[in-house]
Every structure is written in C-alpha cells, then in structure tokens.
Amino acid sequence: MFHLLAVWCFVFYLVMCSVPTL
C-alpha cells in the first residue's frame, strides 16, 4: 500500500506544482 500512497503523493505534488492556482 505504501507504493500507492507514494504515487498519490507524487501525483498530488505534480498537480500542485503544475497548477499553483489552487
């Protein structure tokens, strides 16, 4: 499950960095 969490965290980080509007 750790892998899934890491992936989610990475995706969230990418989204935040790509969309700093939020």
N, C-alpha and C positions, 0 to 999 in steps of 0.2 A: 504493500500500500504506500510505502514511502516513495516509490518511484512515481506513482500517480500524483501524490502531493507535490513532489518536486516539479513535475511537469506543469501542474496547475499554477504553482508559484511563478515558474518561468514565463508561462503564457500571460499571467496577470501583469508581471513586471514589463513584459514587452508591450502589452496594451497600454499601460500607464505611460511608458516612455514614448510610445508612438502617438498616443492621444493625451497630451498634457492638458487638454481642455477640461477634463473631469477633475 
